[in-house]
Amino acid sequence: MSKANRVLIIGGGVGGLAAAIGLHQRGIAVEVVERDKDWKVYHVGIIVQANFVRALNMLGLGDRAVAAGYAYRGARFLDIDGNVLKELPGDTAVDGLPSDLGLTRPALHKVLTEKVRALGIPVRLGVSFDSLDDDGDGVDVKFTDGTCGRYDLVIGADGNYSAVRKALWPEAKPQYTGQGVWRYNVPRPEGLEWADIYIGKDKGKAGYCPLTPEEMYIFAVFEEPGNPRFPAETLAAEMRRRLEGYGGILAEAARHVTDPSLVVYRPLEACIMPAPWYRGRIVLIGDAAHSATPHLGQGAAMAVEDAVVLAEEVAEREVDRALAAFMERRFERAKLVGLSSIRLGEWEMHPESAGDPMQLTDQIRKKLAEPV
């Protein structure tokens, strides 16, 4: 196979935009299609760590991401009453930037979209693909707006419910893990400089993370038997019920959960693809290839790492060799995050056979702080 000169990215989220930026910066023509005509993301917070900051910095966006969020000291584990059990301080010198960061999804989306627009990367909104025809020398794509194009490489960065994955690997489907996550943004108490995780309550955990000097988000991850769906008007009451019994800062924060329209609830579904994540000239990245639960706060980081590594390899070698090298660098690391995240959830649902979540989280944080 020849090297890729023209690349299509399907999906305008974190991984897709990071890949577009990385490829463009290496002189490769790239286009993005995004099926959401409004190009919006829901307003919740995300937790990112050293590897995310390093990967974004490689795209020239580290400073902007830090400025858009709130840098804090690291993660702490607390008991149900709010007493500190263990501190996991972050590395405060990742390429000269803080390693632990909270920011809202819209803030991260703005950082990425502004960079894509500044670079002049074409993005078509409200558009996806109708068909992908890989003949070995290129991929012919028919789009939902009636247009067509031919590309040297197609990247599926279209999330946990990836249409690209469904087209090429229909047997690979997200599976419900047994838990759901509840999120809500509240005022940040003055002086809070940690992301805290409260453990000790049956079947789950809860906590919070600073997002800005004024705001933080609280989360609750609990077993939800039968994968229930909740009426929209009940979401605030349901979330408060899961936060009952906690002390410390979390108890006060829970009182702010009053508007059901601002509660974001998601059942946790994971799909960790076996290697390889590519077929011919079509490759998956991010959640399309290895969606995991949020227990380690690594979803965005894994997507950006994928994007950076793929851009490096595609710029250096022929497509087939680039994709093989990409898998060599990414598979075990993403698999470690995915399986460890799922394991933490299993331990929460089955404490009688659980290991030590503090020790496992510490090990993974240190491992992921190493360069890719």
Secondary structure, DSSP 8 states (H G I E B T S, - for coil): ----SEEEEE--SHHHHHHHHHHHHTT-EEEEEES-TT------EEEE-HHHHHHHHHTT-HHHHHHHSEE--EEEEE-TTS-EEEEEE--S-BTTB-S-EEEEHHHHHHHHHHHHHHHT--EEET--EEEEEE-SS-EEEEETTS-EEEESEEEE---TT-HHHHHH-TT---EEEEEEEEEEEEE--TT--SEEEE--STTEEEEEEE-SSSEEEEEEEEE-TT-----GGGHHHHHHHHTTT--HHHHHHHTT---GGG-EEEEEEEEE--S--EETTEEE-THHHHE--GGGS-HHHHHHHHHHHHHHHHHHS-HHHHHHHHHHHHHHHHHHHHHHHHHHHHHHH-GGG---HHHHHHHHHHHHTS--
